[in-house]
Amino acid sequence: MELKTIPGDPLGRSYVSGSNVNNMYLIGPGMPEPILALDFSQINCYQQRLSAGLLSMFPNGKRLLMTFQMRYVVLVNIARPEKPNILRVFDFCSIQTIQHVKIGIPGSFKHTTFAQFCTQNNNNVGSHTVIYPKDENRFIVINYFLKFGLAQFPGTRTMHAFKLNKDLTDFEYDHRFNPNFQSDVSPNKQRQTLHSLQAYPHHLQYLKLDEKKH
């Protein structure tokens, strides 16, 4: 479903993710056929499930991020493009630090938790778009899906931030970033959220503000 060129690769190679087979392939000029670079199904005991497999490349060409099987976020070391290796896997349906984070129930004004949503929706939160802004230490993941069209799957319709470590070998969920659901219901502090707007977040544009002016 996704093809991304590896930044700075002297051979001009790219990665292609296979949504149905859960594999990532290496392709490039002069290569007679794609090379199987990584079987991501190893993350889930080699169970193959439909996966968006969207990619976000780091500008240095040494790392990539992928959303996988609509529940996982994966950080991959691609310093050797022909032999990438997985550095970190985040699972919206099993990581204990977020299991009680409140999220809105799509299509209603009630709320639930990731643990409850995963149980009720076959461990599917709709993890789809992943964006790594240049020169930042955080990245954004959007969980969504629509109720019409050919691709109809459960999705929390939420947006989440993750913070990378200095070596870009690990990341953690950023609890401070929450445009999804307002936990403080004080009448004096009401604000619009993705849940209150009943929004379907699909993509985003990152804007870096000048700290001196803002």
C-alpha positions in Angstrom: 0.0 0.0 0.0 2.9 2.3 0.6 6.2 3.0 -1.3 8.9 5.3 0.2 12.4 6.1 -1.2 15.2 5.7 1.4 16.7 9.2 1.9 20.3 9.4 0.9 20.6 5.8 -0.3 23.4 5.8 -2.9 21.6 3.1 -4.9 18.3 5.0 -5.0 16.4 2.1 -3.3 12.9 2.2 -1.8 10.8 0.1 0.5 7.3 -1.2 -0.4 4.9 -2.5 2.2 2.6 -5.4 1.3 -0.8 -4.8 3.1 -2.1 -8.4 2.6 1.1 -10.4 3.2 2.5 -8.2 6.0 5.9 -8.0 4.3 8.2 -5.1 3.4 10.2 -5.4 0.2 13.3 -3.6 -1.0 13.3 -2.4 -4.6 15.6 -0.3 -6.7 17.0 0.6 -10.2 18.6 -2.4 -11.8 17.2 -4.9 -9.3 15.6 -7.8 -11.3 13.0 -8.4 -8.6 11.9 -7.2 -5.1 13.9 -8.5 -2.1 12.0 -9.5 1.0 13.5 -7.2 3.6 11.3 -7.9 6.7 8.3 -10.1 7.6 6.4 -7.9 10.1 4.0 -10.7 11.0 6.6 -11.9 13.5 5.3 -9.1 15.7 2.0 -11.0 16.1 3.3 -14.6 16.2 3.3 -14.7 12.4 -0.5 -14.2 12.2 -1.2 -12.3 9.0 -3.9 -9.7 9.2 -4.8 -6.8 6.8 -2.5 -3.9 7.5 -2.2 -0.4 6.2 1.5 -0.6 6.5 2.0 3.2 6.1 5.6 4.4 6.4 7.4 7.5 7.6 11.1 7.8 6.8 13.6 9.7 9.0 15.5 12.3 6.9 18.9 10.5 7.7 17.7 7.3 6.0 18.6 5.3 9.1 15.1 4.7 10.6 11.5 4.3 9.6 8.2 4.1 11.4 5.3 1.9 10.3 1.7 1.4 11.5 0.9 -2.3 11.4 -2.2 -4.5 11.6 -4.3 -1.5 12.7 -2.9 -1.7 16.3 0.9 -1.6 16.3 3.4 1.2 15.8 6.9 -0.1 14.8 10.3 1.6 14.8 12.8 0.0 12.4 16.5 0.3 12.0 17.2 0.6 8.2 20.9 1.5 8.4 21.5 -1.6 6.3 18.5 -1.4 3.9 18.8 -5.1 2.8 18.8 -6.2 6.5 16.5 -4.0 8.5 15.7 -4.9 12.1 12.9 -4.0 14.5 13.9 -1.8 17.4 10.6 -1.1 19.2 6.9 -2.2 18.9 4.1 -0.4 20.6 0.7 -2.1 20.8 -2.4 0.0 21.5 -4.1 -3.2 22.7 -1.6 -4.5 25.3 0.6 -1.7 26.5 -0.4 -1.2 30.2 0.5 2.5 30.4 -2.5 3.4 28.1 -5.1 0.8 28.9 -7.1 3.2 31.1 -6.6 6.3 29.0 -10.1 7.7 28.2 -11.1 8.0 24.6 -14.5 8.8 23.1 -16.7 6.1 21.6 -16.9 6.9 17.9 -20.4 8.0 16.9 -21.5 8.9 20.4 -20.7 11.2 23.2 -19.8 8.4 25.6 -16.3 7.4 26.5 -14.4 4.1 26.8 -10.8 2.9 27.2 -8.3 1.3 24.9 -8.7 -2.0 26.8 -12.4 -2.0 26.3 -12.3 -0.9 22.7 -9.8 -3.6 21.8 -11.8 -6.3 23.5 -15.0 -5.2 21.6 -13.3 -4.7 18.2 -11.1 -7.8 17.7 -7.9 -5.9 18.8 -8.3 -3.2 16.1 -8.0 0.5 16.8 -7.5 1.6 13.2 -3.8 2.7 13.5 -3.2 4.2 10.1 -1.3 7.5 9.4 2.2 8.0 11.0 4.0 11.3 10.6 7.6 12.1 11.8 8.3 15.9 11.5 11.8 16.7 10.5 14.2 17.6 13.3 11.7 16.8 16.0 11.8 14.2 18.8 8.2 13.3 18.6 5.9 11.7 16.0 2.2 11.5 15.5 -0.1 8.5 14.8 -3.7 8.7 13.7 -6.2 5.9 14.4 -9.2 6.2 12.2 -11.6 4.4 9.8 -14.7 5.3 8.0 -18.1 3.7 8.0 -18.5 3.9 4.2 -16.5 2.9 1.1 -14.5 -0.3 0.5 -12.3 -0.2 3.7 -14.7 -0.4 6.7 -12.9 -1.3 10.0 -13.2 -0.3 13.6 -11.2 2.8 14.6 -10.9 5.0 17.6 -10.7 8.2 15.5 -8.0 9.6 17.7 -4.6 11.2 17.4 -1.6 10.3 19.5 2.0 11.6 20.1 5.1 9.5 20.9 8.5 10.8 22.1 11.7 9.3 20.8 14.9 8.9 22.8 18.1 10.6 21.9 19.5 7.6 20.1 16.3 7.1 18.1 16.2 3.5 19.3 13.1 3.7 21.4 10.0 5.7 22.0 7.2 6.2 24.6 3.6 7.3 24.6 3.2 11.1 25.3 0.3 11.4 27.7 0.5 15.3 27.6 -0.8 15.4 24.0 -4.5 14.9 24.0 -6.7 16.6 21.4 -9.1 13.6 21.5 -11.1 13.8 24.8 -11.3 16.4 27.5 -11.0 14.7 30.9 -11.4 18.0 32.8 -15.1 18.8 32.4 -15.0 22.0 34.3 -17.5 24.5 32.6 -14.9 27.2 32.7 -12.4 25.1 30.7 -14.4 23.6 27.9 -12.5 23.1 24.7 -13.3 21.5 21.4 -11.8 18.0 20.9 -11.8 15.4 18.1 -14.5 13.6 20.1 -16.7 16.7 20.7 -16.5 17.5 17.0 -17.2 13.8 16.1 -14.3 14.2 13.7 -12.7 11.6 11.4 -9.0 12.6 11.5 -7.3 11.2 8.5 -4.1 13.2 7.9 -2.3 16.2 9.4 0.1 19.0 8.6 2.8 19.8 11.2 3.5 23.5 11.8 6.6 24.5 13.9 6.1 27.7 15.8 8.7 30.2 16.7 9.0 29.9 20.5 10.1 33.5 20.8 6.8 34.7 19.3 4.5 32.2 20.8 
